[in-house]
Amino acid sequence: MASSVTDSNFSSLVSNSKGFVLVDFWAEWCGPCRQLSPIIDEISQMMEGKVAVYKLNIGENPESASQLSIQSIPSLVLFKDGVKVDVQVGFKSKTVLIDWLQSKVSA
C-alpha cells in the first residue's frame, strides 16, 4: 500500500531521495483520483524495491503541489534522485501505468 507524503516531509521522502519515487497527487473530492487509488496501491506492491510510491492529498498539502505546478489531478509524478523525470495526468489503466513505469525504471 502506498504511503502518504505531506508538505512537511516531502523534502526528506521525495526531493532528497535516491532512486525512483512516484507521487500520486490527489484530492478527496476527485472521482478519478478515488478510482486510481487501489491501482496505485497495487503498483506500490508490484514495484516494491524499485520505486517508492507515495500519495499526496493536495487539499491538505497544497504547498508541494504548487511548487511542482500541479494543474490537474490525478497527477502522477515520477522522480529519480529527487528530480522530476516524467508526469502522467488523469486516470490511466493499471497496464498503461506499469508499462510507463517499467520503461522509465529500466531505461
Buried (B, 14 or more C-beta within 10 A) or exposed (E): EBEEBBBEBBEEBBBEBEEBBBBBBBBEEBEBBBEBBEBBBBBBEBBEEEBBBBBBBBEEBBEBBEEBEBEEBBBBBBBBEEEBBBBBBEBBEBEEBBEBBBEBBEE
